[in-house]
Amino acid sequence: MKRFLVLLLTMAYWALPSQAQIVYTPDTSLTFTEFIKQCQSFSEDDRHAWVIHFWSYTNSDSWDMIDELKPLRERYRQKPIRFISVSVDTDREYIDKNLMIAQMDWEQLIVTDRSDYEFLRTKAFKHNSLPALYLISPDAAIARLEDTYLLAEDLDVVAGQLPNIEKPLITDIPPVDEENLPVRGGPQGEPNTTEEGEIVHVVTEGDTLFKLFKKYGVTIDAIMERNGLNSSVIKLGDRIVIPVVQ
């Protein structure tokens, strides 16, 4: 067992409702570079855990493990336990098609560059076969699990060490300058707007920048730039200005 540094990025990544029907959209916003940065910035004080799952759409055992991970994700949704599946296939078109079939409502890291995958496979998450399953526990220890049954046993222990999620945990995110934010109240239940006509979205439980992107059609980068955010994690009660798309 070895120690490995990671940073909590608490996000719930399932698609937003479209009218009366929920449309699944996989969250593939996590990049290899950002993942490595988060790994290198881990703090034990954040009190969280990660489940890392390496898979391939050409591997039948990978599909079985995906089905077994889904109930675990639901069981621990109220705990700061982050699920990330790492696709190691090289054909992006087929990856996207198979993500729609798999319907995993957690983060997807797509690693089509073989050198990037070899770095992960040989440095931190050593394995020679797929699927490969890892748990990074709150004390920053990383361990490979043979199957989801062992993962479930370890998660029961880990979950007991973690608080329930009342609001997302964040680090070093500058708040919006509310004193200088020109906001006027809208009708009850409707978003407020700035004097320039920009929507001011008040963050509620489960909101993420990815969800705001899906809801308003404004890119995550544009939202972050408008609000002076240096991280993509937002917290309960934040007032996020949605810039007007030209």
N, C-alpha and C positions, 0 to 999 in steps of 0.2 A: 504494500500500500504506500503510495507516495502523496506528498502534499502538492496541491496545484492551485495557483491563484486565479480566482474568478470574481467578477463583479455582478451584483444583483441587478437585473433589469426586469422588474416585475411587470409583466404584461399579460393580459388575457387576450388571446388572439383567435377569436372566432368572428365570423362575418356578421354584419349588421342586418337586421330585418329589412326586407324590401317589401313595403306594403304589408300584406298579411303573411308572407312567406319568407322564411329565412334562406338566403342564398349563401352557400358556402364559398368563401374565397380564402385560399391558403395564404398565410402570412409568410412571405419570402423576403421580408425587408432586411433581415439580419444578413450582413456580409461577413466574409471570412476575416477581413481586416478588423471590423468592429468586434467580432467574436474574440479574436486574439487580444485586443485591447481590454475587453471586459475580463478575460481570463487573467491578465497580468495585473489587474487593478482590484483583485478580490480583497475583501475585508471580512474577517470572521465576525466582527461586531454587527454586521448586517443581519445575522441570524436567518440564514436561508439555506436552501439546498437545490441542487440541480440534478436532473435526470437527462443523460445524453444517450441518444439512440442512433447508431449508424445503420443505414439500411440501403438496399438496392431493389429497384422494381423488378429485376430479373431473378431475385432470390426469393423462393417461396417461403422460407422460414421468416424472412423479413416481414412479409404480409401477416403471418400468424402473430408475430410480436406486436405489430401495430394494433391488431384487434385486442390483444391482451393489455396493451398500455391504456386504451381508452377508458376502461372503468377505473383504473388507478388515477388517471387524470381527474376524473369526476370526484373520486373519493377525497382527494386532497386539494380540491380547488380553493378551499378557504385557508390553505396554508401557503406560505411563501416558498413554494416548491416549483421551480421553473423546469418545464419540459422542452427539450430541443431535439428534433430529429435531423440528422445529417445525411442528406442524400449524396452518394458517392458516384452516381452515374454521370456520364459525360454528355449525353444528348439532352439538351435543355427542353426541347419540344416534347420528348417522351416523358421527361420528369414532370413537366407541368400537367400533362394528361393524366399521369398516374397519381399525382397529388389530388386531383379532383376525384379520383376513384377512392383514394385512401381516406380523405376527409378527416385529417388530423387537426384538431382545433388548438394547436400549439405552434410554437415557432419552428420554421423550416430553414435550415442552413443548407444551401445548395453549393456543393463543392465540385464543380466540373473540371477544375484544374488539377491534374494528377499530382503535381508537385505540392499543392496545398494539402491534398488528402494524405500524401505520404508524410508530410510534416506532422499532421495530427496523429496519424497511425503509428508513427515511430517515436514521437516525442512524449505526448501526454496520454493518449488513449491507445495504448499498444494492443494490437489485435491482428490476427492473420485470417480471420474468417468473419462472415456476416450472417446474421446481424450481430452487432456488438453493443452491449448495454453497460452503462456506467452510472454510478451514483457519486456525486460530490456532496459530502455531508457538511453540516454546519461548522465542523472543526477544520474544514478545508482538506480533508482526506478524500482521495479519489480511489474508487475500487470498481473493478469490473465484476458484474454479476452474470452468472450463467444463464439465468432465465428470469421471467417476470415474477415467478413465485418467490424467489429469493429477494427480488427487488421489493415486493410487497411486504415481506417480513422486515426488511431494513427500513422501509418507509414508515412502517408503524412506529418503530423506535424513534426515527428522526422527527416524525410529525409531533411526537410527544415533547420534543425539545423546542418546538417552534410555536410562536403565537399565531392566533387566528388573524387573518388579514382584515383590518378595519379600514385602512387606507394604504395605497402603495407606498413602499419605502423608497426614499430618494436620497441622492447625495449631490451636493454642490449644484443645485438648480436655482438660478436667480429668480426671485418672484417677479410677477408683473407689477409695474409701478402703478398701483391702483389710484393713487392720488392724482396722477396726471392722465389717467385714462378717461376720456370723455364718453361716459356711458349714460344712456337714458333708458328708463324702464320700458319694456314692451308689454303687450298683453300677457295676462297670466298664462304660464306654461310655454310662452314663446321666448326665443333667445333675445337678449338685449343687443343693441347695436351701438356702434360709435357714431360720431357726427359725420364721419366719412361714409357711413353705410355699411361698415364691416360688422359682421356678426361677432358677438362676444359670447363664447360658449363657456358655461360654468361646469367644471368637471364633476361628474358624478361617479358612483362606484362602477368599476369595470371599464371606464373610458381609457383609451390610449390614443396616441397620435395616429396610429394606423386606422383606428375606428373613425377619427375625425376626418382623415383623408377619404375614407369610403363614404362618409356622410355628406361632406361638403364639396368633394371633388377638388380639393386644394392639396398640393403636394406636402409631404411631411417637412421637407427642407424649407418651403415657403412659410409654413406655420412656425417652425422653429426660429427662422430669421426674424419674422414679424414680432415674436414675443421675447426675443433675446435669450432663447434656451440653448444651453450647451449640452443637453442630454435629451433623449427622446422619451424620457419617463416624466409623467405628469402626476400631480397629486390631487386628492379629493379637495374640491373647493377652489382650485385654480381657475382664474378667468383667462381663457385663451381667445385671443383675437384671431378671427379667421380672415386673412387678407382677401381683398376683392381680386378675382381672377380677370385679367385683361383679355 
